[in-house]
Amino acid sequence: MVVALVGATVAALVFVGFLFVEWKKRRVYSKYMDKIAISIGEETGAPPLYIYERLRKKLNELEQRVIETERERRNVFTILNNITDPIIIVRGDGVVTFSNIAGRDVTRPGVEGRKVYEVVENYHLLEMFEKALQTGELQSGDISLAVNGETRYYDAKIVPIKLDQESERYIIVLHDTTKEKQLDKLRREFISNVSHELRTPLTSIHGYAEALLDDDLSNKDLVRRFLGIIESESARMTRLINDLLDLEKLESGEAKFNFTIVDMYQVVERVLSIVKPIADDYGVQLTWACEGEKLVHGDFDRLVQLVLNLVDNAVKYTSIKESGEKKVIVSCYETEEKVVFQVSDTGPGIPEEAQRRLFERFYRVDKARSRKVGGTGLGLSIVKTIAEKHDAKIEFESKVGEGTTFRVIFNKPKLVKEERDDASI
Ligand code: ADP
């Protein structure tokens, strides 16, 4: 009996103990449930399943947001990498934290993680960085960097920004100004060339006019000779100004091109009627071979100008050759796809070192020689511009003492090609 009583008591105690442990567990469980509910902004005491559902939703939202942030971060990098100006971001301790692709082209390899002093090869830019560090103010200046073996010019800016209380970044932005610099140089060269070109005939005109004014004008021959010089120098100036205006109109696109189907034979015929008497005068034998229709798509007057400049050069420069035969041959022929206009001469030829610059404005192989024939140094620039407008290619070969051949290669007009193809079916 006693044993049974003790047994029942122990069982009751174990049961109570169990209940107590269970109660304790539940309390801890509901305490944590409440904590979870508070942390996700729900009321305490809500059913666990409800809390679970809310928690799951919150976690999903959070995951979505992390994915979104990562996508945005990647987008920012893609945008920065696609900006063609170099952008380099540097920490206050001088370590580069980011460089876009363009930035990597202007710095030493492995730019990210290295000190800016190690990767940037420009003393002035580093000085600007030092100054931005000291003053916390935007710095700007012009710098030059060696990029792939050539010098490029940049407008550099260093923008200090504060990210939070302890960290700051220095954004180096470089804007490539090489093209502007080159254009500026060309513009200055152009002005200096034009002034020089105009000054020479003007000085001459002024000198001879002054001499005439000081003279008693009794020597008619002398007066006539001086007036002749004044006349030819003014004609030279007029030619120069006309060529300049023409070139400017052509290059600015102001010149209107009236594109039609043009027969190069007729172009050549027109040019020869102008140049033949001059060639005869100069003792240059001018022959041509341009049989039958040679059709191109172009502007008749501009093509006459192109051919005239080339044939006129050939006659003029051949005429001043001191010895040997003086011959100019003009021809046009066609290939499967092209129509070719060609002018060959037995003139003095063009030295190899000068050939690269031949189409530059005002470039002359021999200033005295060009002056002698009344050249302006603009003829071939005009030829080049007109050829470009016609989508035509210019080729030339020349050998000093033997002569020069210029070739302008036109695409055949579509219609002509189609007709020919049809005919061959
Ligand atoms: P220019 O008005 O001086 O003739 P161009 O632009 O027409 O100027 O030609 C540039 C230079 O190229 C000339 O000064 C001349 O030295 C050279 N040149 C052009 N055509 C010939 C040629 N057929 N034979 C020899 N030299 C030539």
Boltz pocket constraint, residues with backbone or C-beta under 6 A from the ligand:
constraints:
  - pocket:
      binder: B
      contacts: [[A, 309], [A, 310], [A, 313], [A, 314], [A, 317], [A, 318], [A, 345], [A, 347], [A, 348], [A, 349], [A, 350], [A, 358], [A, 360], [A, 363], [A, 364], [A, 365], [A, 366], [A, 370], [A, 374], [A, 375], [A, 376], [A, 377], [A, 378], [A, 379], [A, 380], [A, 381], [A, 404]]
      max_distance: 6.0
